[in-house]
Amino acid sequence: MIRRVYLTGVRFLIEKTELLKELQEEVEKCINCGFCESVCPTLPASGFRSSIGARGRVDIASALLGELDKNGKSSLAISESFYSCLDCFACLQVCPAGVNAGKVSHLGKSIIADSTTLEINERKAIADMIVSVTVKTMNPLGLRKECSKWSGGLEFDSASDTLFYTGNMYQLMPYSKKLSGVERMMGQKATDAMARLISSHPGLSRLTGLMKDDALEREMNRFLQDIYALLSAAKIEMNYLGEDEPYPGTFIFDLGYISEFRRYADRVTEIFHQKGVRNIITVDPHTYDLLKVQYPKYVPEFDFDVCYYTDFLDALEFEKDHALTTLHEPCHFTLREEAYNGPLKYAMKITDVVLPDRSGKKLMCCGGPDELLFGNLSDEISRERFQQLKNTGAGKVLTACPICYSNLRKDSSVQDLSTYLKTHLKI
Protein backbone atom coordinates (compact mmCIF):
# COMPACT_ATOMS: atom_id res chain seq x y z
CA MET A 1 0.00 0.00 0.00
CA ILE A 2 2.85 2.42 0.91
CA ARG A 3 4.61 1.70 -2.39
CA ARG A 4 1.38 2.27 -4.32
CA VAL A 5 0.74 5.63 -2.61
CA TYR A 6 4.36 6.65 -3.19
CA LEU A 7 4.20 5.82 -6.91
CA THR A 8 0.91 7.69 -7.23
CA GLY A 9 2.47 10.74 -5.57
CA VAL A 10 5.50 10.64 -7.87
CA ARG A 11 3.26 10.32 -10.90
CA PHE A 12 1.19 13.29 -9.71
CA LEU A 13 4.32 15.47 -9.32
CA ILE A 14 5.52 14.48 -12.80
CA GLU A 15 2.10 15.27 -14.32
CA LYS A 16 2.02 18.64 -12.57
CA THR A 17 5.52 19.57 -13.74
CA GLU A 18 4.73 18.56 -17.31
CA LEU A 19 1.46 20.51 -17.22
CA LEU A 20 3.17 23.74 -16.13
CA LYS A 21 5.92 23.25 -18.71
CA GLU A 22 3.35 22.73 -21.46
CA LEU A 23 1.45 25.84 -20.39
CA GLN A 24 4.67 27.88 -20.34
CA GLU A 25 5.57 26.77 -23.87
CA GLU A 26 2.14 27.70 -25.21
CA VAL A 27 1.99 31.09 -23.49
CA GLU A 28 5.50 32.12 -24.54
CA LYS A 29 4.55 31.87 -28.22
CA CYS A 30 2.00 34.70 -27.90
CA ILE A 31 2.98 38.01 -29.57
CA ASN A 32 -0.17 39.74 -28.25
CA CYS A 33 -1.38 40.74 -31.73
CA GLY A 34 -5.04 40.21 -30.82
CA PHE A 35 -6.01 38.37 -34.02
CA CYS A 36 -7.61 35.69 -31.83
CA GLU A 37 -10.09 38.23 -30.46
CA SER A 38 -11.64 38.66 -33.92
CA VAL A 39 -12.96 35.07 -33.87
CA CYS A 40 -13.41 34.25 -30.16
CA PRO A 41 -17.19 33.73 -29.58
CA THR A 42 -17.11 34.41 -25.84
CA LEU A 43 -15.51 37.87 -26.08
CA PRO A 44 -18.40 39.78 -27.74
CA ALA A 45 -20.98 37.64 -25.91
CA SER A 46 -19.49 38.81 -22.58
CA GLY A 47 -19.68 42.47 -23.55
CA PHE A 48 -16.01 42.48 -24.61
CA ARG A 49 -14.61 41.67 -21.19
CA SER A 50 -10.97 41.00 -21.99
CA SER A 51 -10.68 38.15 -19.47
CA ILE A 52 -13.45 36.28 -21.30
CA GLY A 53 -11.62 36.30 -24.61
CA ALA A 54 -8.82 34.28 -26.18
CA ARG A 55 -6.02 36.83 -25.70
CA GLY A 56 -7.19 37.59 -22.15
CA ARG A 57 -6.96 33.90 -21.27
CA VAL A 58 -3.38 33.71 -22.52
CA ASP A 59 -2.48 36.90 -20.61
CA ILE A 60 -4.04 35.50 -17.42
CA ALA A 61 -2.12 32.26 -17.87
CA SER A 62 1.09 34.28 -18.24
CA ALA A 63 0.35 36.18 -15.01
CA LEU A 64 -0.47 32.88 -13.28
CA LEU A 65 2.85 31.37 -14.29
CA GLY A 66 4.63 34.51 -13.13
CA GLU A 67 3.10 34.25 -9.65
CA LEU A 68 3.88 30.53 -9.43
CA ASP A 69 7.48 31.15 -10.43
CA LYS A 70 7.86 33.94 -7.88
CA ASN A 71 5.86 32.62 -4.92
CA GLY A 72 5.10 28.97 -5.66
CA LYS A 73 1.43 29.85 -5.23
CA SER A 74 -1.08 32.08 -7.01
CA SER A 75 -3.83 34.29 -5.60
CA LEU A 76 -5.37 35.08 -9.00
CA ALA A 77 -9.06 34.44 -9.64
CA ILE A 78 -8.84 32.46 -12.88
CA SER A 79 -11.80 30.07 -13.02
CA GLU A 80 -14.28 32.29 -14.89
CA SER A 81 -11.77 32.99 -17.64
CA PHE A 82 -10.70 29.39 -18.25
CA TYR A 83 -14.01 27.62 -17.59
CA SER A 84 -15.88 29.92 -19.97
CA CYS A 85 -13.65 28.91 -22.90
CA LEU A 86 -15.63 26.86 -25.43
CA ASP A 87 -12.64 24.76 -26.45
CA CYS A 88 -13.58 25.46 -30.09
CA PHE A 89 -10.01 26.23 -31.28
CA ALA A 90 -11.19 29.08 -33.55
CA CYS A 91 -8.35 31.20 -32.15
CA LEU A 92 -5.73 28.75 -33.36
CA GLN A 93 -6.90 29.11 -36.97
CA VAL A 94 -5.99 32.83 -37.13
CA CYS A 95 -3.00 33.05 -34.79
CA PRO A 96 0.23 33.81 -36.71
CA ALA A 97 2.27 32.39 -33.82
CA GLY A 98 0.25 29.19 -33.52
CA VAL A 99 -1.07 29.84 -30.01
CA ASN A 100 -4.10 27.80 -28.99
CA ALA A 101 -6.00 29.66 -26.25
CA GLY A 102 -8.29 26.65 -25.99
CA LYS A 103 -5.33 24.51 -24.99
CA VAL A 104 -4.22 27.24 -22.57
CA SER A 105 -7.67 27.20 -20.98
CA HIS A 106 -7.67 23.42 -20.69
CA LEU A 107 -4.29 23.47 -18.98
CA GLY A 108 -5.57 26.27 -16.75
CA LYS A 109 -8.56 24.15 -15.76
CA SER A 110 -6.16 21.33 -14.91
CA ILE A 111 -4.32 23.68 -12.53
CA ILE A 112 -7.66 24.59 -10.93
CA ALA A 113 -8.57 20.90 -10.56
CA ASP A 114 -5.18 20.22 -8.96
CA SER A 115 -5.72 23.22 -6.59
CA THR A 116 -2.41 22.72 -4.73
CA THR A 117 -0.87 25.77 -6.43
CA LEU A 118 -3.80 28.15 -5.79
CA GLU A 119 -4.33 30.14 -2.59
CA ILE A 120 -8.09 30.34 -3.22
CA ASN A 121 -10.42 27.50 -4.13
CA GLU A 122 -11.35 28.03 -7.79
CA ARG A 123 -12.91 24.62 -8.39
CA LYS A 124 -16.53 24.55 -9.51
CA ALA A 125 -18.83 22.56 -7.22
CA ILE A 126 -20.85 21.25 -10.14
CA ALA A 127 -17.63 20.13 -11.86
CA ASP A 128 -16.60 18.22 -8.74
CA MET A 129 -20.07 16.66 -8.66
CA ILE A 130 -19.93 15.50 -12.27
CA VAL A 131 -16.48 13.96 -11.82
CA SER A 132 -17.41 12.29 -8.53
CA VAL A 133 -20.61 10.75 -9.88
CA THR A 134 -18.96 9.68 -13.14
CA VAL A 135 -16.14 7.89 -11.34
CA LYS A 136 -18.65 6.19 -9.04
CA THR A 137 -21.30 5.16 -11.60
CA MET A 138 -19.56 5.54 -15.01
CA ASN A 139 -22.25 8.06 -15.98
CA PRO A 140 -22.25 11.82 -15.14
CA LEU A 141 -25.70 11.60 -13.54
CA GLY A 142 -25.80 7.95 -12.56
CA LEU A 143 -28.41 7.25 -15.24
CA ARG A 144 -27.00 4.29 -17.17
CA LYS A 145 -30.35 2.51 -17.39
CA GLU A 146 -32.11 5.65 -18.62
CA CYS A 147 -29.38 6.23 -21.21
CA SER A 148 -30.01 2.81 -22.75
CA LYS A 149 -33.81 3.09 -23.15
CA TRP A 150 -33.57 4.51 -26.68
CA SER A 151 -32.55 1.04 -27.93
CA GLY A 152 -35.69 -0.76 -26.79
CA GLY A 153 -36.88 -3.21 -29.48
CA LEU A 154 -33.78 -2.85 -31.66
CA GLU A 155 -31.63 -5.86 -32.56
CA PHE A 156 -27.86 -5.97 -32.12
CA ASP A 157 -25.26 -8.69 -32.67
CA SER A 158 -23.68 -9.51 -29.31
CA ALA A 159 -20.96 -11.51 -31.10
CA SER A 160 -19.81 -8.59 -33.23
CA ASP A 161 -16.47 -6.93 -32.44
CA THR A 162 -17.83 -3.67 -33.86
CA LEU A 163 -19.40 -1.52 -31.16
CA PHE A 164 -22.21 0.98 -31.66
CA TYR A 165 -21.05 3.46 -29.02
CA THR A 166 -23.27 6.40 -28.07
CA GLY A 167 -20.98 7.85 -25.40
CA ASN A 168 -24.27 8.90 -23.70
CA MET A 169 -23.98 12.36 -25.28
CA TYR A 170 -27.37 12.44 -27.01
CA GLN A 171 -29.09 10.94 -23.98
CA LEU A 172 -27.64 13.44 -21.49
CA MET A 173 -28.71 16.58 -23.35
CA PRO A 174 -32.31 16.61 -22.01
CA TYR A 175 -30.92 16.58 -18.46
CA SER A 176 -28.15 19.10 -19.14
CA LYS A 177 -30.64 21.55 -20.61
CA LYS A 178 -32.95 21.25 -17.61
CA LEU A 179 -30.13 21.45 -15.06
CA SER A 180 -28.94 24.66 -16.65
CA GLY A 181 -32.40 26.13 -16.19
CA VAL A 182 -32.52 25.00 -12.57
CA GLU A 183 -29.17 26.70 -11.88
CA ARG A 184 -30.49 29.99 -13.22
CA MET A 185 -33.68 29.65 -11.17
CA MET A 186 -32.03 28.58 -7.88
CA GLY A 187 -28.93 30.74 -8.15
CA GLN A 188 -25.31 29.70 -7.93
CA LYS A 189 -25.09 29.33 -4.14
CA ALA A 190 -28.03 26.93 -3.91
CA THR A 191 -26.83 24.99 -6.95
CA ASP A 192 -23.32 24.71 -5.49
CA ALA A 193 -24.75 23.43 -2.20
CA MET A 194 -26.75 20.78 -4.08
CA ALA A 195 -23.66 19.82 -6.11
CA ARG A 196 -21.50 19.46 -2.99
CA LEU A 197 -24.14 17.25 -1.36
CA ILE A 198 -24.27 14.97 -4.40
CA SER A 199 -20.46 14.87 -4.58
CA SER A 200 -20.42 13.52 -1.02
CA HIS A 201 -23.32 11.14 -1.69
CA PRO A 202 -23.17 10.13 -5.40
CA GLY A 203 -26.26 7.95 -4.99
CA LEU A 204 -28.32 11.14 -4.77
CA SER A 205 -27.39 11.90 -8.38
CA ARG A 206 -30.38 9.84 -9.47
CA LEU A 207 -32.58 12.67 -8.25
CA THR A 208 -31.31 14.67 -11.22
CA GLY A 209 -33.11 12.10 -13.36
CA LEU A 210 -36.33 13.84 -12.39
CA MET A 211 -35.10 16.97 -14.15
CA LYS A 212 -35.24 16.49 -17.90
CA ASP A 213 -36.73 18.02 -21.01
CA ASP A 214 -39.16 15.29 -22.13
CA ALA A 215 -39.63 16.69 -25.64
CA LEU A 216 -35.87 16.93 -26.15
CA GLU A 217 -35.45 13.39 -24.85
CA ARG A 218 -37.87 12.05 -27.47
CA GLU A 219 -35.96 13.88 -30.19
CA MET A 220 -32.56 12.67 -29.02
CA ASN A 221 -33.79 9.07 -28.81
CA ARG A 222 -35.14 9.35 -32.36
CA PHE A 223 -31.79 10.61 -33.63
CA LEU A 224 -30.02 7.58 -32.16
CA GLN A 225 -32.64 5.29 -33.65
CA ASP A 226 -32.19 6.94 -37.05
CA ILE A 227 -28.40 6.44 -36.87
CA TYR A 228 -29.04 2.78 -36.04
CA ALA A 229 -31.43 2.51 -39.01
CA LEU A 230 -28.85 4.00 -41.39
CA LEU A 231 -26.13 1.61 -40.24
CA SER A 232 -28.52 -1.34 -40.42
CA ALA A 233 -29.46 -0.34 -43.99
CA ALA A 234 -25.72 -0.35 -44.76
CA LYS A 235 -25.59 -3.98 -43.46
CA ILE A 236 -23.27 -3.15 -40.55
CA GLU A 237 -23.23 -5.87 -37.90
CA MET A 238 -22.68 -4.26 -34.52
CA ASN A 239 -22.98 -4.79 -30.82
CA TYR A 240 -24.37 -2.37 -28.23
CA LEU A 241 -23.66 -2.64 -24.51
CA GLY A 242 -26.96 -1.20 -23.28
CA GLU A 243 -26.90 -0.51 -19.55
CA ASP A 244 -23.29 -1.73 -19.48
CA GLU A 245 -22.16 1.05 -21.84
CA PRO A 246 -19.61 3.19 -19.98
CA TYR A 247 -19.57 6.94 -20.40
CA PRO A 248 -16.23 7.89 -22.05
CA GLY A 249 -15.33 10.59 -19.50
CA THR A 250 -15.79 13.58 -21.80
CA PHE A 251 -16.70 15.95 -18.97
CA ILE A 252 -13.85 14.70 -16.77
CA PHE A 253 -11.39 15.55 -19.53
CA ASP A 254 -13.03 18.81 -20.59
CA LEU A 255 -13.13 20.07 -17.00
CA GLY A 256 -9.40 19.50 -16.61
CA TYR A 257 -9.38 16.59 -14.14
CA ILE A 258 -6.49 14.92 -15.95
CA SER A 259 -5.36 12.49 -13.23
CA GLU A 260 -8.92 11.30 -12.76
CA PHE A 261 -9.40 11.07 -16.53
CA ARG A 262 -6.29 8.94 -16.97
CA ARG A 263 -7.52 6.41 -14.40
CA TYR A 264 -11.06 6.52 -15.74
CA ALA A 265 -9.94 6.00 -19.34
CA ASP A 266 -8.03 2.92 -18.20
CA ARG A 267 -11.27 1.47 -16.83
CA VAL A 268 -13.22 2.18 -20.01
CA THR A 269 -10.47 0.63 -22.14
CA GLU A 270 -10.49 -2.47 -19.96
CA ILE A 271 -14.25 -2.81 -20.42
CA PHE A 272 -13.91 -2.58 -24.20
CA HIS A 273 -11.23 -5.29 -24.15
CA GLN A 274 -13.35 -7.52 -21.93
CA LYS A 275 -16.27 -7.16 -24.34
CA GLY A 276 -14.11 -8.20 -27.30
CA VAL A 277 -14.37 -4.80 -29.03
CA ARG A 278 -12.09 -4.07 -32.00
CA ASN A 279 -13.93 -1.31 -33.85
CA ILE A 280 -15.89 1.59 -32.32
CA ILE A 281 -18.58 3.51 -34.22
CA THR A 282 -19.14 6.87 -32.53
CA VAL A 283 -22.19 9.04 -33.14
CA ASP A 284 -21.13 12.51 -31.93
CA PRO A 285 -18.07 14.73 -32.55
CA HIS A 286 -17.04 15.06 -28.90
CA THR A 287 -16.84 11.31 -28.31
CA TYR A 288 -15.13 10.80 -31.67
CA ASP A 289 -12.44 13.39 -30.85
CA LEU A 290 -11.97 12.08 -27.31
CA LEU A 291 -11.49 8.45 -28.38
CA LYS A 292 -9.65 9.12 -31.64
CA VAL A 293 -7.22 11.77 -30.39
CA GLN A 294 -7.10 11.97 -26.58
CA TYR A 295 -7.46 8.36 -25.40
CA PRO A 296 -4.30 7.12 -27.19
CA LYS A 297 -2.30 9.88 -25.45
CA TYR A 298 -3.32 8.66 -22.00
CA VAL A 299 -3.91 4.93 -22.50
CA PRO A 300 -1.17 3.05 -24.39
CA GLU A 301 -3.42 -0.04 -24.55
CA PHE A 302 -6.16 1.83 -26.43
CA ASP A 303 -5.81 -0.05 -29.72
CA PHE A 304 -9.27 0.28 -31.25
CA ASP A 305 -10.29 1.56 -34.67
CA VAL A 306 -12.47 4.62 -34.00
CA CYS A 307 -14.86 5.86 -36.70
CA TYR A 308 -17.88 8.13 -37.07
CA TYR A 309 -21.13 6.64 -38.34
CA THR A 310 -21.12 8.45 -41.70
CA ASP A 311 -17.95 6.50 -42.60
CA PHE A 312 -20.18 3.49 -43.25
CA LEU A 313 -22.85 5.01 -45.48
CA ASP A 314 -21.14 5.14 -48.88
CA ALA A 315 -23.10 2.17 -50.24
CA LEU A 316 -26.45 3.80 -49.48
CA GLU A 317 -28.49 5.81 -51.97
CA PHE A 318 -30.41 8.94 -51.04
CA GLU A 319 -33.20 10.91 -52.68
CA LYS A 320 -32.05 14.31 -53.91
CA ASP A 321 -33.58 17.32 -52.16
CA HIS A 322 -33.12 20.64 -53.98
CA ALA A 323 -34.32 22.75 -51.06
CA LEU A 324 -31.70 25.23 -49.91
CA THR A 325 -30.09 23.88 -46.72
CA THR A 326 -27.31 25.07 -44.43
CA LEU A 327 -25.10 23.09 -42.08
CA HIS A 328 -23.59 24.06 -38.75
CA GLU A 329 -20.27 22.21 -38.78
CA PRO A 330 -19.13 20.81 -35.41
CA CYS A 331 -16.01 22.44 -33.94
CA HIS A 332 -14.65 19.06 -32.84
CA PHE A 333 -14.62 17.96 -36.48
CA THR A 334 -13.82 21.10 -38.46
CA LEU A 335 -11.38 22.98 -36.21
CA ARG A 336 -9.27 20.08 -34.99
CA GLU A 337 -5.88 19.02 -36.36
CA GLU A 338 -7.33 15.99 -38.10
CA ALA A 339 -10.32 17.74 -39.66
CA TYR A 340 -13.24 15.47 -40.52
CA ASN A 341 -15.94 16.48 -43.03
CA GLY A 342 -18.30 13.49 -43.05
CA PRO A 343 -21.44 15.51 -42.19
CA LEU A 344 -20.78 18.12 -44.88
CA LYS A 345 -20.01 15.43 -47.45
CA TYR A 346 -23.37 13.72 -46.89
CA ALA A 347 -25.36 16.92 -46.67
CA MET A 348 -23.93 17.95 -50.06
CA LYS A 349 -24.84 14.54 -51.50
CA ILE A 350 -28.51 15.12 -50.86
CA THR A 351 -29.24 18.82 -50.95
CA ASP A 352 -28.07 22.23 -52.14
CA VAL A 353 -25.90 23.41 -49.26
CA VAL A 354 -25.16 27.06 -48.61
CA LEU A 355 -22.75 27.72 -45.75
CA PRO A 356 -22.67 30.86 -43.58
CA ASP A 357 -19.74 33.28 -43.84
CA ARG A 358 -18.27 31.77 -40.71
CA SER A 359 -17.72 28.20 -41.85
CA GLY A 360 -14.79 25.89 -42.40
CA LYS A 361 -11.70 27.20 -40.61
CA LYS A 362 -13.62 30.43 -39.87
CA LEU A 363 -16.35 28.46 -38.09
CA MET A 364 -18.15 29.98 -35.09
CA CYS A 365 -19.09 27.69 -32.20
CA CYS A 366 -22.73 27.25 -31.15
CA GLY A 367 -21.88 28.11 -27.53
CA GLY A 368 -23.15 24.75 -26.27
CA PRO A 369 -20.18 23.75 -24.09
CA ASP A 370 -20.89 26.77 -21.86
CA GLU A 371 -24.53 25.77 -21.30
CA LEU A 372 -24.10 24.23 -17.85
CA LEU A 373 -21.63 26.65 -16.21
CA PHE A 374 -22.30 29.87 -18.13
CA GLY A 375 -25.86 29.66 -19.40
CA ASN A 376 -26.33 33.33 -20.25
CA LEU A 377 -23.08 33.43 -22.20
CA SER A 378 -24.09 30.29 -24.05
CA ASP A 379 -27.48 31.79 -24.93
CA GLU A 380 -25.91 34.92 -26.35
CA ILE A 381 -23.51 32.95 -28.54
CA SER A 382 -26.18 30.54 -29.76
CA ARG A 383 -28.48 33.41 -30.78
CA GLU A 384 -25.70 34.98 -32.83
CA ARG A 385 -24.78 31.69 -34.47
CA PHE A 386 -28.40 30.83 -35.22
CA GLN A 387 -28.87 34.19 -36.92
CA GLN A 388 -25.77 33.61 -39.04
CA LEU A 389 -27.23 30.30 -40.20
CA LYS A 390 -30.64 31.81 -40.94
CA ASN A 391 -29.02 34.69 -42.87
CA THR A 392 -27.99 32.17 -45.53
CA GLY A 393 -31.64 32.06 -46.64
CA ALA A 394 -31.76 28.29 -46.18
CA GLY A 395 -35.03 26.71 -45.16
CA LYS A 396 -33.34 23.97 -43.12
CA VAL A 397 -30.49 24.09 -40.62
CA LEU A 398 -28.66 20.79 -40.16
CA THR A 399 -26.53 19.88 -37.16
CA ALA A 400 -24.35 16.82 -36.56
CA CYS A 401 -23.79 17.13 -32.82
CA PRO A 402 -26.29 16.74 -29.94
CA ILE A 403 -24.82 19.75 -28.12
CA CYS A 404 -25.13 21.91 -31.24
CA TYR A 405 -28.68 20.72 -31.86
CA SER A 406 -29.73 21.39 -28.28
CA ASN A 407 -28.25 24.89 -28.33
CA LEU A 408 -29.39 25.94 -31.83
CA ARG A 409 -32.90 24.49 -31.54
CA LYS A 410 -34.61 27.86 -31.90
CA ASP A 411 -37.32 26.84 -34.38
CA SER A 412 -38.53 23.85 -36.38
CA SER A 413 -36.06 24.45 -39.22
CA VAL A 414 -33.25 22.89 -37.16
CA GLN A 415 -32.77 19.17 -37.77
CA ASP A 416 -30.17 16.58 -36.84
CA LEU A 417 -28.28 15.17 -39.83
CA SER A 418 -29.26 11.61 -38.88
CA THR A 419 -32.98 12.25 -39.31
CA TYR A 420 -32.38 14.18 -42.53
CA LEU A 421 -30.38 11.27 -43.98
CA LYS A 422 -32.92 8.70 -42.79
CA THR A 423 -35.80 10.69 -44.34
CA HIS A 424 -34.07 10.78 -47.75
CA LEU A 425 -32.81 7.21 -47.72
CA LYS A 426 -33.85 5.19 -50.77
CA ILE A 427 -35.36 1.93 -49.55
N, C-alpha and C positions, 0 to 999 in steps of 0.2 A: 504493500500500500504506500509506504514512504517513497519507494523508488518511482511509483506511478505518479504521485503528486509532484515529485521533484522534476520528472521529465515533462509533465504538463506545464509546470512553472517556467522551465527553460524554453519550451516551445512558445509560450505566451510572450516571453521577453524577446525572442527572435522575431515573432510576428510583429510586435510593437515597433521594434527597431526598423524592420523592413518597411512598415507602413509609413513611418515618419520620413524615411529616406525617399520613398516613392513620392510622397507629398512634396518634399523639398525639390525634387527633380522636376516635377510638373510646374510648380509655382515659379521656379527660377527661369523658366522659358518665357514667361510673360513680359511683353514690352509695353504693356499698358496702352495699347493703341485704341482700345474701345470698340473694335469691329464686332466683337461678340455681343455687345449691347444692342446692335441693330437687329439681331435675330432672337434674342432671349425672350421667351414668352412671358416669364414672370415679372420682368422689369416694368413694362407698361401696365400690366395688370395690377401691380402694387402701387401705382401712382408714381412710378419712376423713383422708388426708394433704392438707392445704390446698393445697399446690402442684399437686396432681393433681385439682383441681376448677376450675370455671369462674371463680369469684371470685379464687382464687389465681393463675390465669393472668393475669387483668387486673392484679392487684396486682404480679406479677412484671414485667409489661410496663411498668408505671408506674415501678418501680424501675430497670429497664433504661434507659428514656428519661432518667431523672434522672441516671444515671451518664454517659450519652452527652453530655448537655447540659453536665455539669460537667467531664468529663475527655476527651471525644471518643472514649473507649473504655469497654468494660464488662468487668468480671472475674466477672460473675454466671454461675453454672451454670444454664442455662435450657432445655437441650434436652429433658430428661425431661418437664418441664411442658408444653411446646408440642407435642412429638412425640406425646405420649400422648393429646392431644385427638382425639376421634372425628370432629370436623367435622360433628356432627349438627344443630347449631343449635337444640337444645332450650332452651338458656339464653335465646336471643333471644325465645322465645315468652312467657316470664314476666317479662322485665326491664321495669320501669316506665320506665326511661330509654332503652330501645332499644339496649343494649349487646350486641354479639355476640361472646362470648368465643371462638367458633370462628373468626371473622375475625381476632381478636387473635392467636390461635395461628398462623393461617396467615401473618400478617405477621411474627410472631416466627420462624417457620421460614424465612422469606425472609431475615431478618437473619442467621440461622445459616448459611444457604447462601452468603450474601455473604461472611461471616467477616472482613471487613476492619475491622469495628467491635468485634470481640471479642478479648480478650487470651488466651483459651483456645480451643482447637479444639473446638467443640461439634457439628460435623458427624458424622452417622452413616455409618460405612463402607459399610453395606449400601445406604444411600440414594445415596451417591456411585456405587456399583456399578450400581444400577438405572438411574440417569440416564446414566451412561457407556455402558452396553450399549444402552440405548434409542436414544440419539443415533447410535450406530454402526450398529445393525441395524434400527432402527424396530420393536423388540420388546424388552420388559424383560429377557427371558432369551435372546434370539437364536433364538427357536423359531418363526419364521414358517411354515415348512413344517408343523410339528406342529400349529400353531393352525388350519390349514386342512383337516386330515384329516376333520373332522366332516362336511364337505360331499361326501364321496366318493359318486358315483352320483346326486347331485341335479342337476337341470337349472335353469340360470339363463339370462337373456336378456342377452347381452353388449351388445346395442344399446340397452338400457333406460337412461334417465337417472335412474332410481330405484335407489339402492344399498341392498342388504341389508348393514348394517354391524355386525359383532359387537363391534368395539373390543377383541377378544381377551379380554374380561373373563371369560366363562364358561370359556374354554380355559385360562386361567392359574391358576384356582383349585386344580386338583389339584397344581400345582407349589408354589404359595404355601403350601398346607396342609403339604406335606411339608418345605419349607424351614424353616417355623416349628418343626417337630419336630426338625429337624437342629440348629437354633440352640440349642434347649433341651438337647439331648444333648451337643453339642460345647462349649457355653459361649460367652460373648460374645467373649472374646479370640480364640479359634480361628476363630469365624465372621467377626469383623472382619478377621482376617488373610487369610482366603479371599476376602472381599469386596474387599479392597485389591488382591489379586493379579488378580482378574477385572477390576477397574477399569483396571488397567494393561495387561491383555491381554484385551480384550473377547471375543476368539475362544474363550476358555476358558469363556464363559458356557454353551456348549452342554453342558458337563458337568452343569449343573443339570438338563438334560433327563432325566438318569438318575434324578432324584429326583422322583417323582410318585406320587400316590394313584391307582392304576389303576381302582379301583371308582368313585371320584369322577369320573375322566375319562369313564368310560362314561356316567355320569349327565349330566354337563354336555353331552356331545355329543348325547345324546338330547334334552335341553331345546332345544338349537339346532335340531335336526331337527324337533321339534314346532312351534317357532315358524315355521319354513319351511313346514311342512304347513298351518298355520293361514292364513298369508298366501297360499299357493297356492290353498287352498280359497276364499279371498276374491277370487281372480282377479287378484292383484297381479303385474304383470310387473316383475321386478327383476333387477339385476345383482349379482354378488358377485366381489370381486377375488381371492379365493383366497390364494395365497402372496404376492400383491402388496398385500394389505390392510395398510395401515400402522396401527400402534397409535396411539391418539389422544394419548398423552402424559399420561394421567391421573395416574400416579405422579409424573411430573416436576412437574406443577402442585401436587398434594397435598403433596408434600415441600418446596414453597416455592422451587424453582429457577426463578424467574420469568423471568430473562433467557434461560435455556436453553429454557424453555417457549415463550416468544415466538418464538424462532428455529425451534423444532421445529414449532410450530403453522403457521408459514408454509410449511414443507415439506409438511405433510399437506394443507393447503389447495391447494397447487400440484398435488399428485397428484390430488386430487379434480377439479380443473379440467381437468387433462390427460385424465382418464378420462371427461370429459363428464357428470359428475354434476350433477344439479339438486336432487334430493330424497334425503334420507338417512333410512332407517328404522333406528333404534337398538333394541337389545334388552335394555339394562340401564340402571338409573337413573343410574349414575355417568357413563356415556358420554353419555347424554341431557343431563344437566345441564352437562357440560363443553362439548359442542358448541352447545347451545341458549343458554346463558348466558355462559360464559367466553370461548369462541373469538371471538365478535364484539367483545369488549372489547380483544382483543390483535391481531386480524387484521381490518383494515378490509375486505379482499377476501373475507371469509367470507360469501358470499351464498346459502347453501343453505337449503332448507326442512327443518328437523329435526323428526322425529316419533318416537313410540314405537309399537311394533308393534300395540298394542291399538287405536290410532286407526283401523285399517283393518278391523276385525272386525265392524262394525255390521250388515253384510248377512248374517252367519252366524247359524244357529240352533243352539241347544244344548239338550241334554236336561236337564230339571230334576232336581236332586239335593237331596232334603230332609234329608240328613244334616247335622247341626250342624257348621259349619266356621268356623275363625277365620283371620284374615289378619294377617301382620306387614307393616305398611306400610313402604315404604322411606323413609328419612330424606331422600334426595335428591329425592324426589317431594313428600312430605307437609310437610316443614318448611322448604322453600325459598319464596322470595318468590312465584314463579309456581307455586303448588301444583298438582300433577297427580294425578288420582284414577282413572286408567284401570284399574289392577289391581282396586281396590275395586269399581268399577262393574261389571266383568265377573264378579267373584266373586259379587256380589249378584244378578246375572242368573241364575245357575245354582243357587245353594245358599242355605241359611239361614245367614247370617253373623252371628256374635256376636264383637264386638271386645273386647279386654282393656281394663281401666280406663285404662291408658296407651296411648291411641290418638289419632288426629287430631293436633291441635296439642300434645297431652300425650304424644306418642309417645316410647317409649324405644328407643334404638338397640340393635342386636344385638351390638355390640362388635367386629364384623368388621374395620373399618379398623385396629384395633390388633394384629391377628393376627401380623403379621410382626415388628414391633418390640417389642411388649409382649404376648407370648403369654399369660402368666398373667393379666394384667389383662383381656384379651379373653375368656378362658375364664370368669372370674368374672361378667362382664357377660352373656355369652351364656347362662349357667346361670340367672341371674335372669330374663332376658327369656323364655327358654323356659318357665320355670315360670309366668310371668304368662300366657302363651299357653295353657298346659295348664289353668290354673285357670278358664278360660272353660267347661270341660266339653266343648269341641269334640273330635270324633274325628279331624279333619284340621287341619293347620296349613299354610296356603299362604304361600309367599314369592314375590316378584317381582324378586329381585335375586340374582345368583350369590354375592355375598359373604354376604348374609343366609342363603341356603340352606346354604352351606358351614359357617357358624358355628352355625346353629340345628339342624343335622342330628343330633339326639340320638337319635331313634328313627324308625321307619318311618311315623309319622303326618305327617312333614314332606314336603311336595311342592311342586315349582315350579309356578307358575300355568300355565305353558305346557303342561305335561303334563296338568294338570287340565282345561284348556280342550279340549285335543286329545281326551282321553278322552270328553268329553261332547258333542263335536261331532256334530250330525246330518248324516249323509252323504246 
